[in-house]
Amino acid sequence: MKKPAIARRPTVNAPQEVRIIGGQWKRTPLPVAALPGLRPTPARVRETLFNWLGQDLTGLRCVDAFAGTGALGLEAASRGAAEVLLVENDGALVKTLTTLKTRLKADAVRVERGDGVAALQQRRGQGLDVVFLDPPFGNDGNPALFNAALLAARQALGDQGLIYLEAPRAWTGDELAQLGLQLHRQGKAGVVHFHLLQPLPPQ
């Protein structure tokens, strides 16, 4: 039996392109495919996020686990990240991301087709610096996927690493603590809640 498609997130008048807002590729357009529910992280949210992270990401190792348009991962690479892995399950989006990587001569960027959670699980214990999580929302908020993604990200993260999370609701401190995480920063844009998370200190 064919599984029903999962919408990435609610979409209203999704843009046909977005632009990188900082770093060496500032103002570079990124195409937004006409796929149901695909809507990249808005520029004003990305601006807030990279203010939180610091504008210079030189030397950092990052994974964009549900890459979509690549807006988050390419923004990190534009700002000097040493390694950026873009993981995406949709073949057409992977092709677009690969074309962008080639056009930008983005040697620090690697594009991988596959499941974002599985990709993070394979990197358990690698001490990543930043993990970007923007999983598909689905009609029910996809709680199982969010839990699995957060757990896998935490296990791949270094002690000083950070997780960026977009979700259809705000995550509570108690929920995050069960996954070994705590809230560092939080914001809201329209229906989307965005969080910057860090590991709980060792007991």
Salt bridges, closest charged atoms under 4 A:
GLU17 OE2 - ARG19 NH2 3.19
GLU75 OE1 - ARG46 NH1 2.81
GLU75 OE2 - ARG79 NH2 3.14
GLU83 OE1 - ARG61 NE 3.65
GLU88 OE2 - ARG8 NH2 2.53
GLU112 OE1 - ARG110 NH1 3.47
GLU112 OE1 - ARG123 NH2 3.18
ASP134 OD2 - ARG9 NH2 2.10
GLU166 OE1 - ARG9 NH2 2.81
GLU175 OE2 - ARG169 NH2 2.92
